[in-house]
Amino acid sequence: MIIAGDQVSRRGALTGGYYDTRKSRLDLQKGKTETQRQLQLEEREYENHKAKLLDILYVALLADILDLLYNCHFVYRFLSHRFD
């Protein structure tokens, strides 16, 4: 930064006027904090949905297994009476 308030970047760009970096850093920090909070909420919601879906899939799988066992038992009884 030169005396007149102009800034010179490492790449050689020259910008004029006063630039208060503290305000933009505070805004960035607030935005970061808000984004992290939102991410935590979304992750909790994701985990809840995942748990519910796994419960549904587990119950459906158990129902299918019980149905297969019942059908196997029925077929076994049917075949065992046919060959007696």
N, C-alpha and C positions, 0 to 999 in steps of 0.2 A: 504494500500500500504506500502510495506517495503522499506528500503533505496535502495536496489538494483533495484528497479523498478518493482518488482513482485507484483501482486495483489492477495489478498485473499478475496474471496467472503464470504457472510454470510453462505453459505452452505459448506464452507470449500475448495472449488476448488481453486487451485493455478495456476495462469497464469503468464507467464514471459514476460519481456520486457515493454517498455514504451507504454502506451495507452492514446492517446489524446482524451478525451471525448468531447472537444469543437467542433471538426470538425464533428464528427458524429451527435451531437445535431444540428448543423447548417444544415447538410444534411437532417436530419429528419424534421426540421422546413421548409426547402425549399420544401421538398416533400409534407408536410402537406398543405402548402399554395397552391401549384400547384394542389393537389387533390381537395381542397375546391373550387378553381376556376373552375376546370373541372366539379365538381358536380353542381355548379351554372349554368354553360352553359347547362348541360344536363337537369337540372330541367326546365330551360326556354324553351328548345326545346320540352320537354315533355308537358308543358303547352300549347304551340302553337299547337302541334299535337292533344292534347285533345280538344282544342277549335274548331279546324277544324272538327274533328270527330263529336263533338256534333252538329255543324252546319249542317253537312251532315245528321245526324240522325234526326234532327229537320225538315229539309226540306222533307225528306222521310216520316216522320210521318204525316206531314201536307198533303202531296200528297195522302197518304192512307186515311186520314180522308175525304178529299175532294172527293175522289173516292167513298168512302162509302156513303157520303151524296148524291152524284149524283145518285148512284144506288138506294138508298132509295127513293129519289124523283121520279125516273123513275118507280119503283115498285108501289109507292103510286098512281101515275097518271094512270098507267096501271090498277090497281085494282079498282080505283074509277070509271073509264069509264066502266069497266066490270059489275059493280053492279048498274049502273044508270038506 
